[in-house]
Amino acid sequence: MREGDVEKQIKVLQQEIALTGEEVEALKRDQRAGMDALRLELEVLRRCLVRMHPDFDECFAVVRATVMQETDPEALLNE
């Protein structure tokens, strides 16, 4: 392969790497936005439950502790 061909191929590879990096950054931004939206939805749900059941926070803490001890998070993926 000639030196000029090698340089062209290197430039093409550099451009592909740059585009891939930009795509990864875009995916990370989208994922962060999705996580933020999910956090907001969970907070809305929590506040609604507190309004409906004033002792929700206390009850949730007890149930959460039990679930954390008894449940394998990986097993939940198979349900």
Backbone atoms as SQL, in Angstrom:
CREATE TABLE atoms (id INTEGER PRIMARY KEY, chain TEXT, resi INTEGER, resn TEXT, atom TEXT, x REAL, y REAL, z REAL);
INSERT INTO atoms VALUES
  (1, 'A', 1, 'MET', 'N', 0.846, -1.166, 0.000),
  (2, 'A', 1, 'MET', 'CA', 0.000, 0.000, 0.000),
  (3, 'A', 1, 'MET', 'C', 0.899, 1.240, 0.000),
  (4, 'A', 2, 'ARG', 'N', 0.535, 2.208, -0.786),
  (5, 'A', 2, 'ARG', 'CA', 1.324, 3.433, -0.866),
  (6, 'A', 2, 'ARG', 'C', 1.116, 4.293, 0.368),
  (7, 'A', 3, 'GLU', 'N', 2.083, 5.168, 0.619),
  (8, 'A', 3, 'GLU', 'CA', 2.020, 6.039, 1.796),
  (9, 'A', 3, 'GLU', 'C', 0.793, 6.957, 1.745),
  (10, 'A', 4, 'GLY', 'N', 0.464, 7.459, 0.576),
  (11, 'A', 4, 'GLY', 'CA', -0.721, 8.313, 0.417),
  (12, 'A', 4, 'GLY', 'C', -1.999, 7.567, 0.736),
  (13, 'A', 5, 'ASP', 'N', -2.080, 6.301, 0.318),
  (14, 'A', 5, 'ASP', 'CA', -3.261, 5.477, 0.612),
  (15, 'A', 5, 'ASP', 'C', -3.375, 5.216, 2.111),
  (16, 'A', 6, 'VAL', 'N', -2.249, 4.981, 2.739),
  (17, 'A', 6, 'VAL', 'CA', -2.237, 4.726, 4.181),
  (18, 'A', 6, 'VAL', 'C', -2.717, 5.969, 4.926),
  (19, 'A', 7, 'GLU', 'N', -2.247, 7.138, 4.511),
  (20, 'A', 7, 'GLU', 'CA', -2.660, 8.383, 5.164),
  (21, 'A', 7, 'GLU', 'C', -4.158, 8.625, 4.986),
  (22, 'A', 8, 'LYS', 'N', -4.681, 8.337, 3.798),
  (23, 'A', 8, 'LYS', 'CA', -6.118, 8.487, 3.554),
  (24, 'A', 8, 'LYS', 'C', -6.916, 7.546, 4.445),
  (25, 'A', 9, 'GLN', 'N', -6.432, 6.326, 4.562),
  (26, 'A', 9, 'GLN', 'CA', -7.130, 5.342, 5.388),
  (27, 'A', 9, 'GLN', 'C', -7.083, 5.757, 6.861),
  (28, 'A', 10, 'ILE', 'N', -5.966, 6.303, 7.293),
  (29, 'A', 10, 'ILE', 'CA', -5.848, 6.777, 8.676),
  (30, 'A', 10, 'ILE', 'C', -6.840, 7.912, 8.921),
  (31, 'A', 11, 'LYS', 'N', -6.967, 8.843, 7.968),
  (32, 'A', 11, 'LYS', 'CA', -7.921, 9.948, 8.118),
  (33, 'A', 11, 'LYS', 'C', -9.359, 9.438, 8.193),
  (34, 'A', 12, 'VAL', 'N', -9.676, 8.449, 7.362),
  (35, 'A', 12, 'VAL', 'CA', -11.019, 7.864, 7.390),
  (36, 'A', 12, 'VAL', 'C', -11.277, 7.217, 8.755),
  (37, 'A', 13, 'LEU', 'N', -10.307, 6.488, 9.260),
  (38, 'A', 13, 'LEU', 'CA', -10.450, 5.844, 10.569),
  (39, 'A', 13, 'LEU', 'C', -10.602, 6.889, 11.671),
  (40, 'A', 14, 'GLN', 'N', -9.842, 7.986, 11.589),
  (41, 'A', 14, 'GLN', 'CA', -9.961, 9.046, 12.587),
  (42, 'A', 14, 'GLN', 'C', -11.358, 9.662, 12.562),
  (43, 'A', 15, 'GLN', 'N', -11.903, 9.865, 11.363),
  (44, 'A', 15, 'GLN', 'CA', -13.249, 10.413, 11.244),
  (45, 'A', 15, 'GLN', 'C', -14.282, 9.450, 11.820),
  (46, 'A', 16, 'GLU', 'N', -14.116, 8.169, 11.553),
  (47, 'A', 16, 'GLU', 'CA', -15.043, 7.170, 12.099),
  (48, 'A', 16, 'GLU', 'C', -14.983, 7.148, 13.614),
  (49, 'A', 17, 'ILE', 'N', -13.775, 7.249, 14.155),
  (50, 'A', 17, 'ILE', 'CA', -13.617, 7.259, 15.612),
  (51, 'A', 17, 'ILE', 'C', -14.287, 8.502, 16.199),
  (52, 'A', 18, 'ALA', 'N', -14.100, 9.647, 15.562),
  (53, 'A', 18, 'ALA', 'CA', -14.715, 10.888, 16.041),
  (54, 'A', 18, 'ALA', 'C', -16.237, 10.780, 16.008),
  (55, 'A', 19, 'LEU', 'N', -16.781, 10.243, 14.926),
  (56, 'A', 19, 'LEU', 'CA', -18.237, 10.083, 14.824),
  (57, 'A', 19, 'LEU', 'C', -18.761, 9.117, 15.879),
  (58, 'A', 20, 'THR', 'N', -18.031, 8.046, 16.098),
  (59, 'A', 20, 'THR', 'CA', -18.438, 7.080, 17.118),
  (60, 'A', 20, 'THR', 'C', -18.435, 7.729, 18.492),
  (61, 'A', 21, 'GLY', 'N', -17.411, 8.534, 18.770),
  (62, 'A', 21, 'GLY', 'CA', -17.352, 9.252, 20.049),
  (63, 'A', 21, 'GLY', 'C', -18.527, 10.189, 20.215),
  (64, 'A', 22, 'GLU', 'N', -18.900, 10.890, 19.154),
  (65, 'A', 22, 'GLU', 'CA', -20.049, 11.790, 19.209),
  (66, 'A', 22, 'GLU', 'C', -21.335, 11.014, 19.447),
  (67, 'A', 23, 'GLU', 'N', -21.457, 9.851, 18.816),
  (68, 'A', 23, 'GLU', 'CA', -22.649, 9.017, 19.014),
  (69, 'A', 23, 'GLU', 'C', -22.733, 8.531, 20.455),
  (70, 'A', 24, 'VAL', 'N', -21.598, 8.154, 21.015),
  (71, 'A', 24, 'VAL', 'CA', -21.579, 7.701, 22.411),
  (72, 'A', 24, 'VAL', 'C', -22.000, 8.842, 23.331),
  (73, 'A', 25, 'GLU', 'N', -21.492, 10.033, 23.085),
  (74, 'A', 25, 'GLU', 'CA', -21.869, 11.186, 23.913),
  (75, 'A', 25, 'GLU', 'C', -23.364, 11.481, 23.788),
  (76, 'A', 26, 'ALA', 'N', -23.909, 11.377, 22.587),
  (77, 'A', 26, 'ALA', 'CA', -25.345, 11.597, 22.393),
  (78, 'A', 26, 'ALA', 'C', -26.157, 10.548, 23.146),
  (79, 'A', 27, 'LEU', 'N', -25.711, 9.303, 23.103),
  (80, 'A', 27, 'LEU', 'CA', -26.407, 8.240, 23.832),
  (81, 'A', 27, 'LEU', 'C', -26.349, 8.489, 25.336),
  (82, 'A', 28, 'LYS', 'N', -25.211, 8.946, 25.824),
  (83, 'A', 28, 'LYS', 'CA', -25.076, 9.248, 27.249),
  (84, 'A', 28, 'LYS', 'C', -26.016, 10.381, 27.655),
  (85, 'A', 29, 'ARG', 'N', -26.124, 11.418, 26.811),
  (86, 'A', 29, 'ARG', 'CA', -27.048, 12.525, 27.109),
  (87, 'A', 29, 'ARG', 'C', -28.484, 12.022, 27.130),
  (88, 'A', 30, 'ASP', 'N', -28.836, 11.193, 26.153),
  (89, 'A', 30, 'ASP', 'CA', -30.196, 10.643, 26.097),
  (90, 'A', 30, 'ASP', 'C', -30.484, 9.787, 27.322),
  (91, 'A', 31, 'GLN', 'N', -29.495, 9.001, 27.730),
  (92, 'A', 31, 'GLN', 'CA', -29.682, 8.145, 28.896),
  (93, 'A', 31, 'GLN', 'C', -29.851, 8.993, 30.155),
  (94, 'A', 32, 'ARG', 'N', -29.049, 10.044, 30.296),
  (95, 'A', 32, 'ARG', 'CA', -29.195, 10.933, 31.448),
  (96, 'A', 32, 'ARG', 'C', -30.570, 11.588, 31.466),
  (97, 'A', 33, 'ALA', 'N', -31.040, 12.021, 30.298),
  (98, 'A', 33, 'ALA', 'CA', -32.361, 12.644, 30.217),
  (99, 'A', 33, 'ALA', 'C', -33.447, 11.642, 30.600),
  (100, 'A', 34, 'GLY', 'N', -33.303, 10.408, 30.152),
  (101, 'A', 34, 'GLY', 'CA', -34.260, 9.364, 30.501),
  (102, 'A', 34, 'GLY', 'C', -34.260, 9.086, 31.998),
  (103, 'A', 35, 'MET', 'N', -33.071, 9.044, 32.582),
  (104, 'A', 35, 'MET', 'CA', -32.965, 8.811, 34.032),
  (105, 'A', 35, 'MET', 'C', -33.589, 9.972, 34.808),
  (106, 'A', 36, 'ASP', 'N', -33.354, 11.205, 34.359),
  (107, 'A', 36, 'ASP', 'CA', -33.958, 12.363, 35.022),
  (108, 'A', 36, 'ASP', 'C', -35.476, 12.299, 34.953),
  (109, 'A', 37, 'ALA', 'N', -36.007, 11.931, 33.788),
  (110, 'A', 37, 'ALA', 'CA', -37.456, 11.812, 33.641),
  (111, 'A', 37, 'ALA', 'C', -38.005, 10.735, 34.565),
  (112, 'A', 38, 'LEU', 'N', -37.295, 9.627, 34.674),
  (113, 'A', 38, 'LEU', 'CA', -37.729, 8.546, 35.560),
  (114, 'A', 38, 'LEU', 'C', -37.688, 8.988, 37.024),
  (115, 'A', 39, 'ARG', 'N', -36.649, 9.710, 37.402),
  (116, 'A', 39, 'ARG', 'CA', -36.571, 10.218, 38.779),
  (117, 'A', 39, 'ARG', 'C', -37.744, 11.136, 39.094),
  (118, 'A', 40, 'LEU', 'N', -38.094, 12.000, 38.141),
  (119, 'A', 40, 'LEU', 'CA', -39.236, 12.898, 38.355),
  (120, 'A', 40, 'LEU', 'C', -40.533, 12.116, 38.496),
  (121, 'A', 41, 'GLU', 'N', -40.726, 11.113, 37.651),
  (122, 'A', 41, 'GLU', 'CA', -41.930, 10.288, 37.737),
  (123, 'A', 41, 'GLU', 'C', -42.007, 9.563, 39.086),
  (124, 'A', 42, 'LEU', 'N', -40.885, 9.069, 39.559),
  (125, 'A', 42, 'LEU', 'CA', -40.870, 8.392, 40.858),
  (126, 'A', 42, 'LEU', 'C', -41.189, 9.351, 41.989),
  (127, 'A', 43, 'GLU', 'N', -40.692, 10.570, 41.901),
  (128, 'A', 43, 'GLU', 'CA', -40.994, 11.556, 42.938),
  (129, 'A', 43, 'GLU', 'C', -42.472, 11.922, 42.916),
  (130, 'A', 44, 'VAL', 'N', -43.059, 12.046, 41.740),
  (131, 'A', 44, 'VAL', 'CA', -44.498, 12.312, 41.634),
  (132, 'A', 44, 'VAL', 'C', -45.281, 11.168, 42.272),
  (133, 'A', 45, 'LEU', 'N', -44.893, 9.942, 41.952),
  (134, 'A', 45, 'LEU', 'CA', -45.569, 8.774, 42.516),
  (135, 'A', 45, 'LEU', 'C', -45.450, 8.753, 44.036),
  (136, 'A', 46, 'ARG', 'N', -44.233, 9.021, 44.541),
  (137, 'A', 46, 'ARG', 'CA', -44.033, 9.032, 45.990),
  (138, 'A', 46, 'ARG', 'C', -44.926, 10.078, 46.655),
  (139, 'A', 47, 'ARG', 'N', -44.978, 11.274, 46.080),
  (140, 'A', 47, 'ARG', 'CA', -45.796, 12.346, 46.676),
  (141, 'A', 47, 'ARG', 'C', -47.282, 11.995, 46.641),
  (142, 'A', 48, 'CYS', 'N', -47.719, 11.379, 45.568),
  (143, 'A', 48, 'CYS', 'CA', -49.127, 10.948, 45.498),
  (144, 'A', 48, 'CYS', 'C', -49.418, 9.912, 46.576),
  (145, 'A', 49, 'LEU', 'N', -48.502, 8.972, 46.741),
  (146, 'A', 49, 'LEU', 'CA', -48.708, 7.937, 47.757),
  (147, 'A', 49, 'LEU', 'C', -48.694, 8.517, 49.161),
  (148, 'A', 50, 'VAL', 'N', -47.857, 9.510, 49.417),
  (149, 'A', 50, 'VAL', 'CA', -47.839, 10.164, 50.733),
  (150, 'A', 50, 'VAL', 'C', -49.169, 10.869, 50.989),
  (151, 'A', 51, 'ARG', 'N', -49.734, 11.487, 49.961),
  (152, 'A', 51, 'ARG', 'CA', -51.039, 12.146, 50.128),
  (153, 'A', 51, 'ARG', 'C', -52.136, 11.138, 50.430),
  (154, 'A', 52, 'MET', 'N', -52.079, 9.995, 49.744),
  (155, 'A', 52, 'MET', 'CA', -53.108, 8.977, 49.937),
  (156, 'A', 52, 'MET', 'C', -52.896, 8.189, 51.230),
  (157, 'A', 53, 'HIS', 'N', -51.639, 7.999, 51.584),
  (158, 'A', 53, 'HIS', 'CA', -51.286, 7.221, 52.781),
  (159, 'A', 53, 'HIS', 'C', -50.206, 7.994, 53.537),
  (160, 'A', 54, 'PRO', 'N', -50.600, 8.792, 54.510),
  (161, 'A', 54, 'PRO', 'CA', -49.640, 9.641, 55.225),
  (162, 'A', 54, 'PRO', 'C', -48.463, 8.884, 55.851),
  (163, 'A', 55, 'ASP', 'N', -48.641, 7.607, 56.149),
  (164, 'A', 55, 'ASP', 'CA', -47.551, 6.824, 56.742),
  (165, 'A', 55, 'ASP', 'C', -46.717, 6.103, 55.678),
  (166, 'A', 56, 'PHE', 'N', -46.870, 6.512, 54.436),
  (167, 'A', 56, 'PHE', 'CA', -46.184, 5.822, 53.340),
  (168, 'A', 56, 'PHE', 'C', -44.673, 5.776, 53.525),
  (169, 'A', 57, 'ASP', 'N', -44.047, 6.909, 53.860),
  (170, 'A', 57, 'ASP', 'CA', -42.585, 6.934, 53.970),
  (171, 'A', 57, 'ASP', 'C', -42.078, 5.925, 54.999),
  (172, 'A', 58, 'GLU', 'N', -42.772, 5.847, 56.130),
  (173, 'A', 58, 'GLU', 'CA', -42.377, 4.888, 57.175),
  (174, 'A', 58, 'GLU', 'C', -42.569, 3.450, 56.687),
  (175, 'A', 59, 'CYS', 'N', -43.715, 3.180, 56.098),
  (176, 'A', 59, 'CYS', 'CA', -44.018, 1.846, 55.583),
  (177, 'A', 59, 'CYS', 'C', -43.025, 1.459, 54.479),
  (178, 'A', 60, 'PHE', 'N', -42.726, 2.406, 53.599),
  (179, 'A', 60, 'PHE', 'CA', -41.795, 2.151, 52.501),
  (180, 'A', 60, 'PHE', 'C', -40.425, 1.762, 53.038),
  (181, 'A', 61, 'ALA', 'N', -39.956, 2.450, 54.065),
  (182, 'A', 61, 'ALA', 'CA', -38.644, 2.155, 54.641),
  (183, 'A', 61, 'ALA', 'C', -38.587, 0.720, 55.165),
  (184, 'A', 62, 'VAL', 'N', -39.655, 0.280, 55.810),
  (185, 'A', 62, 'VAL', 'CA', -39.705, -1.083, 56.341),
  (186, 'A', 62, 'VAL', 'C', -39.715, -2.104, 55.208),
  (187, 'A', 63, 'VAL', 'N', -40.572, -1.892, 54.232),
  (188, 'A', 63, 'VAL', 'CA', -40.669, -2.825, 53.098),
  (189, 'A', 63, 'VAL', 'C', -39.361, -2.830, 52.308),
  (190, 'A', 64, 'ARG', 'N', -38.774, -1.661, 52.120),
  (191, 'A', 64, 'ARG', 'CA', -37.509, -1.566, 51.372),
  (192, 'A', 64, 'ARG', 'C', -36.415, -2.381, 52.052),
  (193, 'A', 65, 'ALA', 'N', -36.299, -2.247, 53.359),
  (194, 'A', 65, 'ALA', 'CA', -35.281, -2.993, 54.096),
  (195, 'A', 65, 'ALA', 'C', -35.480, -4.494, 53.935),
  (196, 'A', 66, 'THR', 'N', -36.723, -4.936, 53.996),
  (197, 'A', 66, 'THR', 'CA', -37.029, -6.360, 53.831),
  (198, 'A', 66, 'THR', 'C', -36.667, -6.826, 52.424),
  (199, 'A', 67, 'VAL', 'N', -37.076, -6.073, 51.434),
  (200, 'A', 67, 'VAL', 'CA', -36.801, -6.453, 50.046),
  (201, 'A', 67, 'VAL', 'C', -35.295, -6.483, 49.788),
  (202, 'A', 68, 'MET', 'N', -34.574, -5.514, 50.319),
  (203, 'A', 68, 'MET', 'CA', -33.117, -5.458, 50.118),
  (204, 'A', 68, 'MET', 'C', -32.436, -6.706, 50.680),
  (205, 'A', 69, 'GLN', 'N', -32.954, -7.239, 51.766),
  (206, 'A', 69, 'GLN', 'CA', -32.365, -8.431, 52.373),
  (207, 'A', 69, 'GLN', 'C', -32.775, -9.709, 51.661),
  (208, 'A', 70, 'GLU', 'N', -34.000, -9.757, 51.163),
  (209, 'A', 70, 'GLU', 'CA', -34.548, -11.013, 50.659),
  (210, 'A', 70, 'GLU', 'C', -34.493, -11.180, 49.142),
  (211, 'A', 71, 'THR', 'N', -34.210, -10.119, 48.411),
  (212, 'A', 71, 'THR', 'CA', -34.363, -10.172, 46.957),
  (213, 'A', 71, 'THR', 'C', -33.032, -10.008, 46.242),
  (214, 'A', 72, 'ASP', 'N', -32.823, -10.876, 45.257),
  (215, 'A', 72, 'ASP', 'CA', -31.658, -10.772, 44.388),
  (216, 'A', 72, 'ASP', 'C', -32.069, -9.925, 43.186),
  (217, 'A', 73, 'PRO', 'N', -31.451, -8.748, 42.995),
  (218, 'A', 73, 'PRO', 'CA', -31.855, -7.884, 41.885),
  (219, 'A', 73, 'PRO', 'C', -31.728, -8.559, 40.514),
  (220, 'A', 74, 'GLU', 'N', -30.765, -9.436, 40.342),
  (221, 'A', 74, 'GLU', 'CA', -30.593, -10.140, 39.082),
  (222, 'A', 74, 'GLU', 'C', -31.780, -11.061, 38.794),
  (223, 'A', 75, 'ALA', 'N', -32.364, -11.619, 39.838),
  (224, 'A', 75, 'ALA', 'CA', -33.498, -12.515, 39.674),
  (225, 'A', 75, 'ALA', 'C', -34.723, -11.755, 39.164),
  (226, 'A', 76, 'LEU', 'N', -34.820, -10.468, 39.477),
  (227, 'A', 76, 'LEU', 'CA', -35.966, -9.671, 39.034),
  (228, 'A', 76, 'LEU', 'C', -35.964, -9.500, 37.522),
  (229, 'A', 77, 'LEU', 'N', -34.799, -9.575, 36.905),
  (230, 'A', 77, 'LEU', 'CA', -34.709, -9.417, 35.448),
  (231, 'A', 77, 'LEU', 'C', -35.377, -10.581, 34.720),
  (232, 'A', 78, 'ASN', 'N', -35.445, -11.730, 35.361),
  (233, 'A', 78, 'ASN', 'CA', -35.988, -12.929, 34.724),
  (234, 'A', 78, 'ASN', 'C', -37.487, -13.091, 34.919),
  (235, 'A', 79, 'GLU', 'N', -38.098, -12.186, 35.652),
  (236, 'A', 79, 'GLU', 'CA', -39.539, -12.295, 35.916),
  (237, 'A', 79, 'GLU', 'C', -40.352, -11.717, 34.786);
